[in-house]
Amino acid sequence: MSTAEFAVTFKEAGRSVIATRRPWREFLDPSALSLPSSLSDATTRISHNLTRFLSNYCLVVLLLIFLGLIYHPFSMIVFLLVFVAWFFLYFSRDDPIRVFGFELDDLVLIIILGLSTGLALALTGVFVNVLISLAIGAVVVCLHAALRSTEDLVGDMQDPFGDALLESPRGDYSGI
């Protein structure tokens, strides 16, 4: 891959991440926060908000990991290199990866990247820092997703069945 192709791939992948990210104003809207009425409501909120704000939540968790590594500059550089490897080798590619004429399966690639990530964390000695940052990130994400109401998102959500279930050939059911 030439430098120009690499830059184009990086630019397109960055645009796709930005395209799926929701506005921070919508994500951090304090008027949308409220306590859920039940555990069922909380799990429904978490499901809807994770679907809608997945890119935002990923950026928040990455920021927390970055802050957890702030006192370990070498580990931060290794983390950034591993992140770039995951980004380019797994998330932003469309074509299969070929090594010595063999096509790598996605599962094999995930195992290789996962092992290299674990090895990098173990060798730099920040495994516990990253684990604690991930735990804090999971708590923050679940707390925000449970507290953010989904009433303002109803109009934005698409029905997977289209309008087929909204209209009946028999008319309204108000006469039952």
Secondary structure as GFF3:
##gff-version 3
##sequence-region A 1 176
A	DSSP	alpha_helix	3	20	.	.	.	ID=ss1
A	DSSP	alpha_helix	24	27	.	.	.	ID=ss2
A	DSSP	three_ten_helix	30	32	.	.	.	ID=ss3
A	DSSP	alpha_helix	39	52	.	.	.	ID=ss4
A	DSSP	alpha_helix	54	68	.	.	.	ID=ss5
A	DSSP	alpha_helix	73	86	.	.	.	ID=ss6
A	DSSP	pi_helix	87	91	.	.	.	ID=ss7
A	DSSP	beta_strand	98	99	.	.	.	ID=ss8
A	DSSP	beta_strand	102	103	.	.	.	ID=ss9
A	DSSP	alpha_helix	106	124	.	.	.	ID=ss10
A	DSSP	alpha_helix	127	147	.	.	.	ID=ss11
A	DSSP	three_ten_helix	151	156	.	.	.	ID=ss12
###
